[in-house]
Amino acid sequence: MILVRPNILMVGGNARKSGKTTFVRNVLAVYGKQYHIAAIKAALYDDAGDFGRHYPQALPRGFWEVKEVEPSEDNDSARFLASGATESWFFAGLMENLEEVLECISLIGRETGLVVLESNALRENIQPGVFVMINNPQRATKDSARGVWHKADFLLDAGEAGDEFIYQSIGIDNTRWILKTNH
């Protein structure tokens, strides 16, 4: 099942430290003062052991959810609040809990309208309004990124995705993320 969500701007990357969070923060800085935007960072795991090492407090449920309440530089989702998000969430789950993750994202989108979602793995299940992939050529590309490159509206190298690119290429029409025609 694929959820069609034009209210979502999805951002993926080829690897950790590729520039995804920086891009999301730039989008929030550009549009967050004018619009109510929820920001979400989501991570899915195939391996329960790997998930448990990252989120031992989430076992045995296999799902972790955090709503940020204070802007800070402590983690990516708190940075989103500091950059202009109206609200910010972090979700981590095992693939077997994919439905729960998708339901949470859908509920947030209904409440706030616009959403910026940082995730590669969810692109297989969500058709966003705009999908941007960030590439850091100095990092090895993850399998999850290889599987969704062809679905990206934009493929950008890290550092290319500043405010000027955002103003020229991505826009908002009511509660939908759109591609501007002059990109």
N, C-alpha and C positions, 0 to 999 in steps of 0.2 A: 504494500500500500504506500502510495506517495501522497503526502499532504501538499496541496498547492497553497502557498502562503506568500502572496505578493507584498505583505507588510513586513517581510523579513529580508534584511540585507545580510547575506551569509559570507563569512570570511574564513578561508582555509589557507593552509600553507604547506609547503613541501616537508617541513621538519619543525622540531622544537626550535625556538629562537630564530624563526624566519621573518618576523616582523608583523605577525597577525595582530597582536595586542596593540602595537603602535598604530597600525592602520585603524583599528576599531576606535582607539582614543582620538585619532585625528577626525574621524567621522563624527564622533560625539562632540568634539570641540567645534566643528563646523555647524552641525545641525541641532545640537542639544539645547541651545538657548532659545531656539524658535519652536521646537517640537518636544512633546513628551516621548522619550525613547527608552525602552527597556533594553538593557544589555545582558547577554547570556553567554557564558563560556560553558561548553559541554564536552565531556570526554567519555568515550565508550571503550570498554575493554572486553576482549575475547577471553582472556585468561583470568580466572578467579584469583590465582596466586598473585599475579601482577597487580590486580585491582586491590587485593588485601594488603599488599605492601604499601601502596599509596594511601589507602583509606581504611585502615584496620577498624576504625570506629563504625564503618558501614557494613561490616560483616555481622551476621550472615545474610542480611537483607539484600545486599548487592546493589544498593542505590544510596547516593549521598546528595544532599540538597542543602545549599546555603543561600540565604538571602542576605546580602550585605546591607548593613545599616549605617556604616560610617565610611566616608571617603578616606582612603589612605593609599600608601604606596606598598602595603604589605603583600598584596597578591593582585592578580590581574582583575578579578571581578570588583575588588574595592577600588582599583585604579579607574575602572569604568565610571564609578560614581564620581570620582574626583574630576573626571573629564567632561561630565555633563549629562550622564545617564540619569533619568528620573528614578529608575530602580535598577538593581543589578543582582544577577543570580549566578550561581555555579552549580552545575549538575555533573555527577560522575556516576556511571552505572555499568553493570555488565550487559552485554548484548541481549541476554535473556530478559532484561528489564527495559528494552528499547521502547515498548509501548508506554511505560510510565514516564520516561523522559519526554517522549513526543507529546503526551497529554499535558505535562507541566508547561512545556513551551507553548502549546496551543492556548492554554488558559492565560498565560502571561500576555500573549499577543492580543487576546480579546479584551483584556483590561486596559492596556496602554496604547494600543494601536500599532505604533512602529516598534520594530525589534531589530537589534543588531546581534547576530549570533555568530560566535567564533567556534567553528567545528568543521572538520573534514568529514568525519564519519557519518554525520547526519544528512549529508548531501544526497545520499542514496535514498533517503526517506522524505526529504523536504524539497519541494521546488520553490525556491525563494524568488522574490522580485528581481534581485540582482545577486550574483555569486562572483566574488573576487578571490583569486588565488594569489598568494604571495610566495615568491621563490627566493630563497637565499642560496645562491649558487655555491656557497662554501659549505653547505650541509648536504648530507645524503638524503635523498627523497624517500619518504615512507611509502609503504604499499598503499595506505589509505589515501594518500595524495595522488599517487599514480592512477588510481581507479576513478578519480573525479576531475582530473585536469581538463578533459574534453567537455565538461559541463560548465566551465567557467566563462563568464561574460568578459572578464579581464584576467590576464596573466601578467603580473607585475613582479619585477625584481625588487627585493627589499630596498627601501629608500626611495623608490619611484612614486610612492603612493602618498604624497603630501597633500596639503590643503588645496593646491592648485588643481591637481588631478581630480580631487573629490568635487570641487566646485564645477569643473568642466564636464565631468563624466557621469556623476551620480546625482540624481535629484529625488524629490518627493512630490508625489501628486496625491493629495488628500492623505490616505493612510497606506500608500503603496510606494515602494522604492522603485525608481525607474532609471533607465539609461537615458542620458541626454543625447539628443540627436547629433550634436557637434563633437562627439568623441571620435 
